[in-house]
Amino acid sequence: MHCLAIGHPSSELALTGLQGTQQHSLIVRRFRQQEIKRVILFDTYGICDTMFGSLKPCLHRTLQLESSAYAPEAGFTRPHASRRAAATTKTGKTPKPSKRQNRSSFADSILANTKRPSTFPGPLVLPDDDLHWDPKWPPQSFRSWLHEKERNKPTQKRKKIYVASVPEIGSDMAFMKDWIQANIEAGKKPAKRAKLTLTQSPNLASPDISHFISYLTAFYHGMPIRQLPLPIRFVPWKEKTKNDNNLPTYIGLAIGDRITRIRVRPSPDGTFKGQLNLNDILDAAIDSLPADAYSVMFLVDHDIYEDEDDDFCCGRAYGGSRVAVVSTARYNPALDILAGIDYSHMWPASHCKEYVDRLCAAEGLEPAISEDLEESSPLRAAVDAVVGIALPSTSKDLQALWFSRLCRTVAHELGHCLGMDHCVYYACNMQGTAGMAEDVRQPPYLCPVCLSKVSHAIAGELLARGDESRIDAEKRIWAKQRDELLLEFCGQWKDVGMFAGFKAWLGARLGEQTGI
């Protein structure tokens, strides 16, 4: 383990070559003498653990349930509780509880969830978050989603979600393997971390496609998830031109017997040697849609960009065309030190009030009044579950962390294919994100509004037959089965923070529900 201590009066103190006990003793001594203000630990994989102001781990005693003090500064106003409740209904009006005494309806259960901030807290809205840059993003209610003209309804003939494996790189395109390896030292330096010397990124294989299929089978329970049964590979393009960086101007993406031209450029920030154009890949995806496909998700290991003004893009969905693309590149944990990710405050610990207040204080703001008054709740259970999770220390650990981030994004982009817009009602898997630091702070679950949409699309439109009461019963069954499947999946990845937290959140939520 290597170490860099920031704040030493003469220079930044690199504590390399010392054994763990020696290193720890020196850090403690210099910290107590106020010569060290911040300690960064990183191993040969480039993974870091950052401690601010204390060598003791944060215990996350109080949780932030509402938007932060920065939200009004950014111009964001969260929809009122009554509007959030109304947003879960077909009519767009505040729902009334069911008159049935023995069993509540699915709508009753959704309504109850809107009143549980320690289950579904508000979006944090921290500096440089998506809602900081676009605080007036219009909310999409269940009613507006339901009447969206471009929304594609799943049908019995078109209900499968296909996931395409990353394109094969053959011997004739072997040079493209170098484009996957991140050059961390060439990447833009993180703010307030000058003179930070890092190792190259590890040569990790991206997560296996079978993991994504298993997760999506639970997340979009009721829709068959299949691997796209077509060979996918990169091939040379017929025009052999090169750009100023000696990269080919174009490469070909072969899907089955179709070849699409893909534009290539160098990464503007130098993190990767080459980037592929997102829009060209989406065009190739549209051409490959099987007749029985509801949507297709394409995974690529290369860095991607959408237009010339972009530094990079992590993914995009064309909902109307039912295709989505996600790049694995920027989610690689080896890049975390560039993104300034605080490992101790990724979701669910991102709702630690002390952490939120610290980020707001850096902007000169007083802490918002927000208290976690419940001793036990799904969010509290999730936070407690991740406190003892160790930092990733092996290639297997890193791959698991990498996968946990990607599966959340893959589910998000497929949500756009279902017609869902970015969510502003709650902290939710369908929130927009402005970068990796925000991405790892967001939850994997769907909020009550977005769950209303997905439950209707699958249980209401695809699976159910009959009147409203029959559809309501189908939704209740579907939602419970979905939670149980997700709970089972997360149990298989219990050593990964996001999955450990999600498992605890799901378990506590199943315990508090009465109508689903």
Rosetta blueprint (number, residue, H / E / L):
1 M L
2 H E
3 C E
4 L E
5 A E
6 I E
7 G L
8 H L
9 P L
10 S L
11 S L
12 E L
13 L E
14 A E
15 L L
16 T L
17 G L
18 L L
19 Q L
20 G H
21 T H
22 Q H
23 Q H
24 H H
25 S H
26 L H
27 I H
28 V H
29 R H
30 R H
31 F H
32 R H
33 Q L
34 Q L
35 E L
36 I L
37 K L
38 R E
39 V E
40 I E
41 L E
42 F E
43 D L
44 T L
45 Y L
46 G L
47 I L
48 C E
49 D E
50 T E
51 M E
52 F E
53 G L
54 S L
55 L L
56 K L
57 P L
58 C L
59 L L
60 H L
61 R L
62 T L
63 L E
64 Q L
65 L L
66 E L
67 S L
68 S L
69 A L
70 Y H
71 A H
72 P H
73 E H
74 A H
75 G L
76 F L
77 T L
78 R L
79 P L
80 H L
81 A H
82 S H
83 R H
84 R H
85 A H
86 A H
87 A L
88 T L
89 T L
90 K L
91 T L
92 G L
93 K L
94 T L
95 P L
96 K L
97 P L
98 S L
99 K L
100 R L
101 Q L
102 N L
103 R L
104 S L
105 S L
106 F H
107 A H
108 D H
109 S H
110 I H
111 L H
112 A H
113 N H
114 T H
115 K L
116 R L
117 P L
118 S L
119 T L
120 F L
121 P L
122 G L
123 P L
124 L L
125 V L
126 L L
127 P L
128 D L
129 D L
130 D H
131 L H
132 H H
133 W H
134 D L
135 P L
136 K L
137 W L
138 P L
139 P L
140 Q L
141 S L
142 F H
143 R H
144 S H
145 W H
146 L H
147 H L
148 E L
149 K L
150 E L
151 R L
152 N L
153 K L
154 P L
155 T L
156 Q L
157 K L
158 R L
159 K L
160 K E
161 I E
162 Y E
163 V E
164 A E
165 S L
166 V L
167 P L
168 E E
169 I E
170 G L
171 S H
172 D H
173 M H
174 A H
175 F H
176 M H
177 K H
178 D H
179 W H
180 I H
181 Q L
182 A L
183 N L
184 I H
185 E H
186 A H
187 G L
188 K L
189 K L
190 P L
191 A L
192 K L
193 R L
194 A L
195 K L
196 L L
197 T L
198 L L
199 T L
200 Q L
201 S L
202 P L
203 N L
204 L L
205 A L
206 S L
207 P L
208 D L
209 I H
210 S H
211 H H
212 F H
213 I H
214 S H
215 Y H
216 L H
217 T H
218 A H
219 F H
220 Y L
221 H L
222 G L
223 M L
224 P L
225 I E
226 R E
227 Q E
228 L L
229 P L
230 L L
231 P L
232 I E
233 R E
234 F E
235 V E
236 P L
237 W L
238 K L
239 E L
240 K L
241 T L
242 K E
243 N L
244 D L
245 N L
246 N L
247 L L
248 P E
249 T L
250 Y E
251 I E
252 G E
253 L E
254 A E
255 I E
256 G L
257 D L
258 R E
259 I E
260 T E
261 R E
262 I E
263 R E
264 V E
265 R E
266 P L
267 S L
268 P L
269 D L
270 G L
271 T L
272 F L
273 K L
274 G L
275 Q E
276 L E
277 N E
278 L H
279 N H
280 D H
281 I H
282 L H
283 D H
284 A H
285 A H
286 I H
287 D H
288 S L
289 L L
290 P L
291 A L
292 D L
293 A E
294 Y E
295 S E
296 V E
297 M E
298 F E
299 L E
300 V E
301 D L
302 H L
303 D E
304 I E
305 Y E
306 E L
307 D L
308 E L
309 D L
310 D L
311 D L
312 F L
313 C E
314 C L
315 G E
316 R E
317 A E
318 Y E
319 G H
320 G H
321 S H
322 R L
323 V E
324 A E
325 V E
326 V E
327 S E
328 T L
329 A H
330 R H
331 Y H
332 N L
333 P H
334 A H
335 L H
336 D H
337 I H
338 L H
339 A H
340 G L
341 I L
342 D L
343 Y H
344 S H
345 H H
346 M L
347 W L
348 P L
349 A H
350 S H
351 H H
352 C E
353 K H
354 E H
355 Y H
356 V H
357 D H
358 R H
359 L H
360 C H
361 A H
362 A L
363 E L
364 G L
365 L L
366 E L
367 P L
368 A L
369 I L
370 S L
371 E L
372 D L
373 L L
374 E L
375 E L
376 S L
377 S L
378 P H
379 L H
380 R H
381 A H
382 A H
383 V H
384 D H
385 A H
386 V H
387 V L
388 G L
389 I L
390 A L
391 L L
392 P L
393 S L
394 T L
395 S H
396 K H
397 D H
398 L H
399 Q H
400 A H
401 L H
402 W H
403 F H
404 S H
405 R H
406 L H
407 C H
408 R H
409 T H
410 V H
411 A H
412 H H
413 E H
414 L H
415 G H
416 H H
417 C H
418 L L
419 G L
420 M L
421 D L
422 H L
423 C L
424 V L
425 Y L
426 Y L
427 A L
428 C L
429 N L
430 M L
431 Q L
432 G L
433 T L
434 A L
435 G L
436 M H
437 A H
438 E H
439 D H
440 V L
441 R L
442 Q L
443 P L
444 P L
445 Y L
446 L L
447 C L
448 P H
449 V H
450 C H
451 L H
452 S H
453 K H
454 V H
455 S H
456 H H
457 A H
458 I H
459 A H
460 G H
461 E H
462 L H
463 L H
464 A L
465 R L
466 G L
467 D L
468 E H
469 S H
470 R H
471 I H
472 D H
473 A H
474 E H
475 K H
476 R H
477 I H
478 W H
479 A H
480 K H
481 Q H
482 R H
483 D H
484 E H
485 L H
486 L H
487 L H
488 E H
489 F H
490 C H
491 G H
492 Q L
493 W L
494 K L
495 D L
496 V L
497 G H
498 M H
499 F H
500 A H
501 G H
502 F H
503 K H
504 A H
505 W H
506 L H
507 G H
508 A H
509 R H
510 L H
511 G H
512 E H
513 Q L
514 T L
515 G L
516 I L
